[in-house]
Amino acid sequence: MRRMKPSRSRSTESGYVLLAVMLAFALILLALSIEAPRIAQQIKRDKEEELVHRGKDYATAVKRFVHKNGGRYPLSIEQLEDTNHVRFLRKKYKDPMTGEADWRLVHVGEAQVNIPAPNPNGNPSGTSSLQSSPLGGPTNPPVNNTASPQPQAQPANSNTLGTLTTSNIGNGQTLGGGQIIGVASVNKNQSIKEFNEKDHYDEWFFVYDLRLEQSGGTGVTVAAPRGAAGTAGALGTAAPTASPTPVQPFPPGAPTPPPQVPR
């Protein structure tokens, strides 16, 4: 009997150790079940930030190409990688949401870009209206409240930024082909972040529009797909805003009428 007591004591101690290990393992599983969604959410946020960073890098590469080529937009990603031994894109990035370099190419006419009009007469409020025109097309001039000499007429279908010209860009282009203004993800999953009230990755269009730069911005933006929010305008067309006087359409190529001076 005396020889069996130590054996029973060791068996009891082993049982307590096993129970403690099982309890610790259960606590670890509980902690992981609580933290796992938060960790997954943070990983998703990090991927979204990288998507925005890489998408804007592509749009910036388009910007460099346009500046180097006098307002002409590229026709392929390969032109951004090497055109006359000039690299506008450091490398072909992978889409963080797919893990592949399978970006959707955004062409002229596929994005909805709001172009702010210049602030006329130094408006103290610092606000400006939105003007609508196809990329490279004429824009309606702001109304001036004081009489002034009429500015010289600019050629139709041409905007300038220094020596850059966007002549006839967007005219006669077919959706899904032609000049590239940016890229978008092909991932259709729902996102955490929103751009232009769009919460799906394939609806974030990272583009460069020369007219945004002409209005004082960088030209690189995150646009929405064409026809978003009930609109159906081409690239550069803004959503309709309230205006006391409706804008009358003019035939393509027709000169822009002079601004009306109130009496």
C-alpha positions as CSV (number, residue, x, y, z in Angstrom):
1,M,0.0,0.0,0.0
2,R,2.8,2.4,0.9
3,R,4.5,1.9,-2.6
4,M,1.3,2.9,-4.5
5,K,0.8,6.3,-2.9
6,P,3.6,8.2,-4.9
7,S,2.2,6.8,-8.1
8,R,-1.3,8.1,-7.4
9,S,0.1,11.5,-6.4
10,R,2.0,11.9,-9.7
11,S,-1.2,10.9,-11.6
12,T,-3.2,13.6,-9.9
13,E,-0.5,16.2,-10.7
14,S,-0.5,15.2,-14.3
15,G,-4.3,15.6,-14.4
16,Y,-4.0,19.2,-13.1
17,V,-1.3,20.1,-15.6
18,L,-3.4,18.7,-18.5
19,L,-6.4,20.7,-17.3
20,A,-4.4,23.9,-17.1
21,V,-3.0,23.3,-20.7
22,M,-6.5,22.8,-22.0
23,L,-7.8,25.9,-20.3
24,A,-4.9,28.0,-21.7
25,F,-5.6,26.6,-25.2
26,A,-9.3,27.5,-24.9
27,L,-8.4,31.0,-23.8
28,I,-6.0,31.4,-26.8
29,L,-8.7,30.2,-29.2
30,L,-11.2,32.7,-27.7
31,A,-8.8,35.5,-28.1
32,L,-8.1,34.6,-31.7
33,S,-11.8,34.4,-32.5
34,I,-12.1,38.0,-31.2
35,E,-9.0,39.4,-32.8
36,A,-9.2,37.5,-36.2
37,P,-12.0,39.8,-37.7
38,R,-10.1,42.9,-36.6
39,I,-6.9,41.6,-38.0
40,A,-8.6,40.7,-41.3
41,Q,-10.2,44.2,-41.4
42,Q,-6.8,45.8,-40.9
43,I,-5.3,43.7,-43.7
44,K,-8.1,44.7,-46.0
45,R,-7.5,48.4,-45.2
46,D,-3.8,48.1,-45.9
47,K,-4.6,46.5,-49.2
48,E,-7.0,49.3,-50.1
49,E,-4.3,51.9,-49.3
50,E,-1.8,50.0,-51.5
51,L,-4.5,49.9,-54.3
52,V,-4.9,53.6,-54.1
53,H,-1.1,54.2,-54.1
54,R,-0.5,51.9,-57.1
55,G,-3.5,53.1,-59.0
56,K,-2.4,56.7,-58.7
57,D,1.1,55.7,-59.7
58,Y,-0.3,54.5,-63.0
59,A,-2.3,57.7,-63.4
60,T,0.8,59.8,-62.6
61,A,2.7,57.8,-65.3
62,V,0.0,58.7,-67.8
63,K,0.5,62.4,-66.7
64,R,4.2,62.1,-67.4
65,F,3.5,60.6,-70.8
66,V,1.1,63.3,-71.7
67,H,3.5,66.1,-70.7
68,K,6.3,64.4,-72.6
69,N,4.2,63.9,-75.8
70,G,2.5,67.2,-76.1
71,G,-0.9,66.2,-74.8
72,R,-1.1,62.8,-76.4
73,Y,-2.3,60.0,-74.2
74,P,-0.8,56.5,-74.3
75,L,-2.4,53.6,-76.1
76,S,-1.0,50.8,-73.9
77,I,0.7,50.1,-70.6
78,E,3.8,49.1,-72.7
79,Q,4.1,52.7,-73.8
80,L,4.3,53.8,-70.2
81,E,7.0,51.2,-69.6
82,D,9.1,52.3,-72.5
83,T,8.6,54.9,-75.2
84,N,11.7,55.9,-77.1
85,H,13.8,54.6,-74.2
86,V,11.9,56.7,-71.7
87,R,10.2,55.0,-68.7
88,F,7.2,56.8,-67.3
89,L,6.2,53.8,-65.1
90,R,8.9,52.4,-62.8
91,K,7.5,48.9,-63.1
92,K,4.2,47.0,-63.8
93,Y,2.6,46.8,-60.5
94,K,0.3,44.0,-59.3
95,D,-3.2,44.7,-58.2
96,P,-3.2,44.2,-54.4
97,M,-6.8,43.0,-54.5
98,T,-6.1,40.2,-57.0
99,G,-2.3,39.6,-56.6
100,E,-2.0,39.8,-60.4
101,A,-1.1,42.6,-62.9
102,D,-4.5,42.3,-64.4
103,W,-5.6,45.9,-64.2
104,R,-8.6,47.2,-66.2
105,L,-7.5,49.9,-68.6
106,V,-9.7,53.0,-68.4
107,H,-10.0,54.7,-71.8
108,V,-11.3,58.1,-72.9
109,G,-15.0,58.3,-72.4
110,E,-15.2,55.7,-69.7
111,A,-14.8,57.8,-66.6
112,Q,-16.9,60.5,-65.0
113,V,-14.6,63.4,-64.1
114,N,-15.9,66.7,-62.6
115,I,-14.0,69.6,-64.0
116,P,-14.1,72.7,-61.8
117,A,-14.6,76.0,-63.6
118,P,-12.2,78.9,-62.9
119,N,-13.2,81.2,-60.1
120,P,-14.4,84.3,-61.9
121,N,-13.8,87.8,-60.6
122,G,-12.0,86.5,-57.5
123,N,-15.1,85.2,-55.8
124,P,-14.3,85.6,-52.0
125,S,-16.2,82.5,-51.2
126,G,-13.6,80.5,-53.0
127,T,-16.2,78.3,-54.6
128,S,-16.6,77.6,-58.3
129,S,-19.1,75.9,-60.5
130,L,-18.6,72.8,-62.7
131,Q,-18.3,73.1,-66.4
132,S,-19.1,70.3,-68.8
133,S,-17.2,69.5,-72.0
134,P,-15.7,66.5,-73.7
135,L,-12.0,66.0,-73.2
136,G,-10.3,68.4,-75.7
137,G,-13.6,70.1,-76.5
138,P,-14.6,73.8,-76.1
139,T,-15.9,75.0,-72.7
140,N,-18.5,77.6,-72.0
141,P,-16.8,80.8,-70.7
142,P,-17.9,82.3,-67.3
143,V,-20.2,85.3,-67.3
144,N,-18.4,88.5,-66.6
145,N,-20.4,91.3,-64.8
146,T,-18.3,94.1,-66.3
147,A,-17.7,95.0,-69.9
148,S,-14.3,94.0,-71.2
149,P,-12.7,93.4,-74.6
150,Q,-13.6,90.1,-76.1
151,P,-10.8,87.4,-75.8
152,Q,-9.4,86.0,-78.9
153,A,-11.3,82.9,-80.1
154,Q,-9.5,79.7,-79.4
155,P,-9.6,76.9,-81.9
156,A,-12.4,74.4,-81.4
157,N,-11.7,71.1,-79.8
158,S,-8.4,72.3,-78.2
159,N,-7.3,73.2,-74.7
160,T,-3.8,74.3,-73.8
161,L,-1.6,73.9,-70.7
162,G,1.6,75.8,-71.6
163,T,2.7,74.0,-74.7
164,L,0.4,71.0,-74.1
165,T,-2.6,70.6,-76.4
166,T,-5.5,68.2,-76.1
167,S,-6.7,68.5,-79.6
168,N,-9.7,66.3,-80.6
169,I,-9.1,63.9,-77.6
170,G,-12.3,62.0,-77.0
171,N,-13.9,62.9,-80.4
172,G,-14.8,59.8,-82.3
173,Q,-13.3,57.5,-79.7
174,T,-15.0,54.1,-79.1
175,L,-15.5,53.0,-75.6
176,G,-13.3,50.1,-74.6
177,G,-10.4,51.1,-76.8
178,G,-8.1,54.0,-77.8
179,Q,-6.3,56.4,-75.5
180,I,-5.7,55.3,-71.9
181,I,-6.3,57.8,-69.1
182,G,-5.8,55.4,-66.2
183,V,-6.5,52.0,-64.6
184,A,-9.0,50.3,-62.3
185,S,-9.1,47.0,-60.4
186,V,-11.0,44.0,-61.8
187,N,-11.9,42.9,-58.3
188,K,-15.7,43.4,-57.8
189,N,-15.7,42.9,-54.0
190,Q,-17.1,45.5,-51.6
191,S,-14.7,47.9,-50.1
192,I,-14.3,49.6,-46.7
193,K,-13.4,53.0,-48.1
194,E,-15.6,54.9,-50.5
195,F,-14.7,57.2,-53.5
196,N,-17.5,59.1,-55.2
197,E,-20.0,57.1,-53.1
198,K,-18.6,53.9,-54.8
199,D,-17.8,51.0,-52.5
200,H,-16.6,48.4,-54.9
201,Y,-13.0,48.2,-56.1
202,D,-13.8,47.9,-59.8
203,E,-15.6,51.3,-59.5
204,W,-12.5,53.2,-58.5
205,F,-11.0,54.7,-61.6
206,F,-7.5,56.1,-61.1
207,V,-7.1,58.5,-64.0
208,Y,-5.3,61.6,-65.2
209,D,-7.3,64.4,-66.9
210,L,-5.3,67.3,-68.4
211,R,-8.1,69.7,-67.8
212,L,-8.0,69.1,-64.1
213,E,-4.4,70.3,-64.2
214,Q,-5.4,73.3,-66.3
215,S,-7.9,74.3,-63.5
216,G,-5.2,74.3,-60.9
217,G,-5.1,70.7,-59.6
218,T,-2.6,67.9,-60.2
219,G,-4.8,66.2,-62.8
220,V,-4.6,62.9,-61.0
221,T,-7.9,61.8,-59.4
222,V,-10.1,58.9,-58.4
223,A,-13.1,59.1,-60.8
224,A,-16.3,57.1,-61.0
225,P,-17.5,55.0,-64.0
226,R,-19.2,56.9,-66.7
227,G,-22.9,57.4,-66.1
228,A,-22.5,57.2,-62.3
229,A,-25.1,58.7,-60.0
230,G,-27.7,58.9,-62.8
231,T,-25.4,60.9,-65.2
232,A,-24.4,59.8,-68.7
233,G,-21.6,62.2,-69.6
234,A,-18.3,61.4,-71.2
235,L,-14.9,61.8,-69.5
236,G,-14.8,65.3,-68.0
237,T,-18.5,65.7,-68.0
238,A,-19.7,66.9,-64.6
239,A,-23.0,66.0,-62.9
240,P,-25.7,68.5,-63.7
241,T,-25.9,71.4,-61.2
242,A,-28.7,73.9,-60.6
243,S,-28.4,76.9,-62.9
244,P,-30.9,79.7,-63.6
245,T,-30.0,79.6,-67.3
246,P,-29.8,76.2,-69.0
247,V,-26.8,75.7,-71.3
248,Q,-27.7,75.3,-74.9
249,P,-25.9,72.7,-76.9
250,F,-23.9,73.8,-79.9
251,P,-23.0,71.8,-83.0
252,P,-19.5,70.1,-82.9
253,G,-16.8,72.4,-84.2
254,A,-18.9,75.5,-83.8
255,P,-17.2,78.5,-82.2
256,T,-18.1,79.3,-78.6
257,P,-20.4,82.4,-78.4
258,P,-19.1,85.4,-76.4
259,P,-20.2,85.9,-72.8
260,Q,-23.4,87.8,-72.2
261,V,-23.0,91.1,-70.3
262,P,-25.9,91.9,-68.0
263,R,-27.6,95.3,-68.6
